[in-house]
């Protein structure tokens, strides 16, 4: 019988800690069903189409870890085929730690965050760098301001959905812009209505003040 796909994360040491801390039985039941998911399902593809934030973790040959943010317009992570995700790698600070790690250790990890909806997904696999200009062009978004230097291909070995607890809820500025614009327009409309009502009230008050004064003048002229 083949090892469950979750063994990519649940090493013997991890399982020993689960046993010691009381969670091993629950994870063992999951392992009996095969472990983590391995196929890129339609639900996962739909999730990837909304993502604009990812963290790519790699390690050197001797195990020194490194994590780097990757981002772009929603949908910058593309499903290219069964088990294969690709994205354009934009110009950065030119340290090339991720590229150096991948050159000697292809193991990689993607951590995907959706702060607005409180969702996160973990993907284990292997990554490689491609300088193919046709692939880079295929992965590039429509935004002209972005410049890609290469493509990253990520071959998924296993993936799992994380518990949503403790995820801070944040929203993107672009998503909030129309909501705030509608709010500001409503405020401006209400302020205009209030100003008109105040103007009408002031006119009535002025008319009321002028009435008695005019009557007094008329009475004095008749006396």
JOHU-V623959 format. One line per field, one symbol per residue. ss: DSSP state (H for helix, E for strand, C for the rest). phi: phi as a letter, one per 20 degrees, with the letter a starting at -180 (. if undefined). A space follows every 50 residues. Layout:
ss->???
phi->???
This chain:
ss->CCCCHHHHCCCHHHHHHHHHHCCHHHHHHHHHCCCCECCCCHHHHHHHCC CCEEEEEEECCCCCEEEEEEECCCCCCEEEECCEEEEEEECCCCCCHHHH HHHHCCEEEEEEEECCCCEEEEEEEEEEEECCHHHHHHHCCCCCCCCEEE EEEEEEEEEEECCCCCCCCCCCHHHHHHHHHHHHHHHHHHHHHHHHHHHH HHHHHHHHHHHHHHHHHHHHHHC
phi->.fffffffdefgffffffffdndfffffffffeonffceefgfffffgfd eccbcddcbffenfebccfcbrfgnfedeergmcdcbfdffcememffff fffcbffbbddddcffemcbcdcdrccbdcdffffgffeffffffeceda ddddefeabbeefffmefeccfgffegfffffffffffffffffffffff ffffffffffgffffffffffee
